[in-house]
Amino acid sequence: MRILVTGASGFIGSLLAPELLAVGHEVVGLARDPEKVRRARDAAKQTNIDVRAGDLLTGAGLAEALEQVEVAYYLVHSMESRGARRANASAHNGLAFPERDRIAAENFVAAAAAAGVRRVVYLGGPVASWTVAGARAASSRHLASRETVEHVLRAGVSDTVVLRASIVIGAGSRSFRLLVHLVERMPVLALPTWRSYRTRPIDERDIVAMLVAAADAGRVAAGAFDVGGPDALSYGEMVERIADHMLVARPAIGLSVSATGMVARVAAAIAREDPELTTALMESLQGDLLPGGVDGLAHEQAAVMLEVELHSFDSAVEHALREWEETEPLAAR
């Protein structure tokens, strides 16, 4: 099939495109900065990826990129720094990221429907967090935006597959990199109340395999599926295990407050990350982010349907850190 991958220069898109090629698909990579895709493509000697320039916020380049495309992957979001937005001048840059997300999704789905795209595959986020009592917590801006995009895509193209994942463990994952940098640079880990909230982190290899499988309408019916790894872990446990794999000793202190805004700004400064992104991510830590709810097994059902054998969290972390070290030094490794 001819397949379009939006966000082809991003973390997941850059991993997905080669896997689609490997199973015989024709791949078009769409990116606002196509040169990034070309460099990655040429370095991997995958010159048969058709690279196109396009901007989902303005709609520029979408119609051309979608010509004769049967399946399109939606792997973009608008949680980017002010600096990145300034570098890509647009009338939409003054809008908050949820509004930019909605506009981009509407532009994409309109162009996809007009081009006759049969199937859309979207990598979204959990639709809810769950309190200790098992009730649904209020959605953060980040999770609410992911859910809005899901609704827009499913309303515009009926044959849409949504994979709802929490944190993806990989060398290029900004959420994972944030945790690693905190472990690297904080001699004592001061963890707020969200340290006890649980989620199901998933290995990048597993989510990419699931995305590849989702292109096949004969194998996977349209719908939304909660996906995750085999281990339900608290954020505190994840940080401790990452420190173990990095071979560093980091005493942890549990704080009795959340103080999301302040903690997010401090974490951003320590990790040298964008504070807007860090704040948006930490706002989502209001309860457990578990597929299908506190006691759900939706992630196991999805893995069986998609024929993916899940890697453990420890395996995912070791793989990610090994890949990280191929391009960057890592403390104590």
N, C-alpha and C positions, 0 to 999 in steps of 0.2 A: 504494500500500500504506500501511497504518498502521504507522509505525515509531517505536520508542522509542529515544531517545538518552540513555543514562546519562552522568553527568558533563557535562551540557549547559552548565554554567557554566565548564567548564575550557577549556584552550587548544584542543584538537582539537574537543571537542564544540561549542563556540561557533562554530567555522568550519564544521563539518559540517552542523548543522541547517539553515542557510539554503540550502546546496547541495542538500540533499534536498528542501526545499520547491520549489526552482527547477525540479526535474525532475518535479514533480507528486505527490510523496508527501505524506501526512498525517503530521505530526511531533508527537510527544509528547516534551517535554524533562523529564528527571528530575534533580533536584538536591537536595542536603541544604539548600541555601539558595536556594529558588526565586526570591527577590527579585532575586538577581544575574542570573538568566536573564531575568526580566521586564524589568529595566533594559536589558539588551543587546538584547532583542527589540524593545522599544519604540523604542530609539535607532535601530535598523535598519529600523523600520517594518515589522516582520514579526510583526504581532499575531496571525497565525493559527497560531503555535506554541502548542500546549497545554502549559502549564507545570504540573508536578506536584512536590509535595514527597515525598521518600523518602530512606530511610537503608538502605544495603545491609548495614551491620553489624548492625542490629537487624531488618531486614526490613520496617520500617514503610513503608507506602505502596506497596510493590512490587506487590501483587496488583491494586490499583486502577489503577495506571499501566499494567499489562500487559494490561488488558482489550482484546480484539480486536486486539492487536498481532500482526503477522505476522513482522516482523524487529526484533531488538533489538541495539543496539550496546553493547558493554561497553568503556567508556573511563575507568575509574576505577582508582585505586590508593591505597594507604594510607600512602605516604611523605609525611607532612605533619608540620609542626612540633608541638612540645609545646603551644605556644600555641594553634594551631588545634584540637588535640584537646581542650584545656581549654575552649575556646569552644563545643565540641559535646560536652557531657558524655555519657559512655557507659561502661558496665561494661567495654567492650573497650579502653578507652584505655590501660590498663596493659600491653597485649600488644605484642610486637614487631611491626613492620609486616608481615613475612611471614605471621604468624598472622592478622592482621587481613585481609590480602589473601585468604587462603584462606577465612575465614569469610564474607567479603562475596561471593566467587565462588560458594560453596555456596548461600548464601541466594538469590542472583540466579538461578542455574540451576534451583533447585528451583521457584521462583516462575514462571520462564519455561516450564518443562516443564508445570507445572500449568495454565498459561494457554493452552497449545497453541501457543506461539510456534514458527514453522516454522524460522527461521534465526537464529543468533547470529553477530555479527561482532565480533571482538576485535582490538584493536591491542596486540600484545605486543612483546616484545623478543627479541633474538637468543638462541638457546638455548645458545650456547657462545662462548667466546673461544678464539683459536688462537695458540699460541706460534710463535716464529720458525721452529721445526723442523716446524711444521704439525700438531703434536699438540694435542688438546683440553686447554685449561687448566681448572682447577677453577672452578666457577661461583661468582660472588659472591652475597651474599644477595639483591641486587636482581634479578639475572638468574634465579636459582633460583626466586624468588617469581613472576616473570613466567611461568616455565615451569610452575610448579604451577597457577597460574590457568588457563593454557591447557589442562592436563590435566583440570581440574575441569569447564571449560566443554564440552570435546569429549566427555567422558564423559556429561554430563547432557543435551546436545542434539546429536544425531548430525550434523545439518546445520549445522555451525559452520565459519566461515571465520576463519582467523587470519592476520593480516599481521604479520610479525616485522620491526620496524624498529629501527635504531639511533638516533642523534641526529637529531631533526627540526629543521630550520632555519626559524625563524619568530619574529616579535617577541614572541610569548607563550610561547615554549619556555623552560623554566627552565634547561635545559642550555645552550642558546644564549646566554641572558641572562648566565649565569655566565661564559662565555668573554668576552663583550663587556665585562662589568664588570671582569674581570681586565685586559683590554687598556686600558680607560679609566683604571684607578686604579693600575696598576703601572708605574713609569718604566722598570724593567728586568724582563723576563719570565724568572723562574727556573723552568725546566720540568724536572720529575723524569723518571725513565727512561721513563715511559709516553708521553712526547712522541713516541716513534718508533712507537707502535702505530697501526695503520691501521683505518679504518672507512669506511662509505659513508653520509655524511650525506644526508638527503633533504629536499627542499623541502616546506614545509607544503602548498603547492598540489597537489603530486603525491600526497602521502599522503591528502589529503582526496578527491581524484579517485578514488584507488584504493578508498577506503572506500565511496564512493557506488556504484561499480561492483560491489562485493562484495555488495550487497543483492540483486542479480539472480541467482537460482538458475539461470535458464536460460542465463546468461552465464558464471558462475563456479561451479565445483563446490566442494563442501565440501573442506576441507583446510587445511594450513598452508603459507604462502608467505613466503620471505625476500624482503624488498623493500629497496631502497636507491637512492641517486642514482647518476649515471654516473661519479663521481669517487671513486677510492679514495685517501684522504688520511690522513696521520698527524695526530695531534692537534697536533703542533708546526706542521705546514703549515697547518692550519685557523686556528690562532691568528695566524700570520703574515699570512694572506690577510684575516682579519677586520681586523687592524690596517691593512693597505693600504686597505681599503674605508673605514675610519674616518679615513684621512688622517693617521695618527699614526705616528711612528717609535718603535719599541720594540725596543731591542737584547735578544737572547735569550741566556740562559746555560743550558747543559745540565747538570743535576745528575746525579751518578753513583748516586744512591739513589732509591728510591721513596718511603719514609716517608709512606705514604698517610694515616695518621691525623693526623700533624702538618700535612702539606701541606693536607689537607682543611679542617682548622680555620683555618689561615691564610687559605686561599682564601675560606672562608665569611665571615671577618671583613672581608676586603678587598671582597668583592662584596656584603656585607650580606645574605647568604643564610643559610638555616637550616643549621647544621653537621651535623645528622643527615642531611639530604638530600644535602649535598655529600659527606659521607663515604660514603654508600651508593652514590652515582654513581661516585666515584673508586675504590671497591673493585672495580668492574667492569673497571677498566683494567689487566687482567693479561695482555693479549695482543691480537692483532688481533680486531676484531669485524666480520667480513666475511660477507655473506650466502652461505650454502652452503659456507663454508670459505675457505681462502686463495685458491684458484684458481677458485672457483665462479662461475657465471654465472646463478645463480638469480634475481638481481634483474632481469636483462634479460628472462628468460623471464616473470617475473611482470608486468613492465611491458607486454610484448606482449599477454599474456592479458587484462590489465585495460584495455588500449587507452589507456595513459597515456604521453605523450611527456615524458621526464624533463628537468627543468631542471638546468643545471650548478650546481656549488657556488657559483661567483661570482654567478650570477644569483639564486640563493636568498638569499645574504647581502645583496646589494644591495636586493632586495625587502623582506627583513626589516628592514633598517636604515631604509629609507624609511618603512615602516609604523610603526616605533618612533618616528621623529621627529614623526609626526603627533600624538603624545600626550605625548612626553617629550623634553627636550633631550638631545643626544648630543655627547660631546666631539669637537671639531675637525671637525664636519660642518656 
